[in-house]
Amino acid sequence: MPPPVFLDYNAGSPARPEVVRAMAEALAEGGNPSSVHAAGRRAHARIEAARRSVAQLVGAADLVFTSGGTEANALALGGSGRARMLVSAVEHVSVMEAAPEAGIIPVDGNGVVDLGALEHLLKADPRPALVSLMLANNETGIIQPVAAAAEIAHRHGALIHCDAAQTLGRMSVSMSGLAVDFLTISAHKVGGPAGIGALALAHGDLSLAPLLLGGGQERRRRAGTENLSGIVGFGVAAEIAGSELHRGDTILGMARMRDRLETLALARVPQAVVIGRRSARLPNTSCLVLPGVAAETQVMALDLAGVMVSAGAACSSGKVAASKVLTAMGLGPDLAGSAIRVSLGAESGEAEVELFVEAWAELARRKGFEISPAAFAA
Ligand SMILES: Cc1ncc(COP(=O)(O)O)c(C=O)c1O
């Protein structure tokens, strides 16, 4: 039996060894950053060093550490002070549920937000709004035209928040390039620990009402003793991501592996559909449809074969439902209920890709799909 194959990095990537070492050290040393004695001052200094590393990776003026991407989204949507919210139809559930009354900006068949509709929605109601548009989708990897949306939002007096939880280490992210006011990031998608994230701010004069009240931590924007080891781990993960981005080969390598996976998968299972192929996408994410075979069935069969992928968003797995993201792109239930997400990390190689394709093609064969004999040579 070959070793298990992990291709679910969008759900959470394993922590980098350097991250684990730095976290263990921070945990062992302890200290409450609010304490005035030496241990407290050391903990405080570690947090500020991590803040600089994370802020530098995305070009933030300032950031508030949170318990992850979910809380950062809730803080942006709940704390911006804007009464009116507009969110895209393909946002993560943590944005959707934080703004249940929000107006929905539709996406086209390629999964890309309709900027004309955004402008129309903003014109239709003069109340100051907050627009929330993700940078890259967690299920499909499709990248949104955030800078163009920001220009429209600002022209209409709106603020813009961008959920970039899936992007660190997978593309370069610059708050000034995107021209967004708030940016959500999460450590466990970039080789850091789960349970830590941040809401980054583009400039110092943005007001942000706290969700959690109590102590004065995070400059009164998020009460509660800081997650010291998590923040330290996030800082180290951000530094590694920054130097890999600078080198450029990690992203190119992931994109090559992802393209190879899709080419092989389509050759072995010609009826398969790759979602978003005509759109700009993250280099590591592939959303594959085996029409008529429920996503959960595929995930379970692949797991039995030792290959770990997910059905749409990990946060909503466990429920056999059609993907809301794919439904918003206009796919019917037959396709939207049959999509799996294969997401690679920097460590994923040819062997993992081939084992996945082998297992998926075998499942397709059992489900009665024709496989073109010529494809075996691909
Ligand atoms: C796009 C997106 N936003 C937000 C989140 C939530 O982040 P966290 O798991 O850190 O709360 C996720 C997690 O999968 C995500 O993919």
The ligand as a Gaussian input file, in Angstrom:
#p B3LYP/6-31G(d) Opt

LIG

0 1
 C      -11.911000      31.880000       2.145000
 C      -11.902000      31.540000       3.601000
 N      -12.232000      32.473000       4.499000
 C      -12.228000      32.224000       5.808000
 C      -11.900000      30.985000       6.301000
 C      -11.917000      30.735000       7.764000
 O      -10.612000      30.741000       8.287000
 P      -10.290000      30.025000       9.677000
 O      -10.352000      28.561000       9.445000
 O       -8.904000      30.522000      10.022000
 O      -11.306000      30.515000      10.661000
 C      -11.563000      29.961000       5.407000
 C      -11.258000      28.602000       5.901000
 O      -11.330000      27.641000       5.204000
 C      -11.548000      30.256000       4.023000
 O      -11.234000      29.329000       3.116000

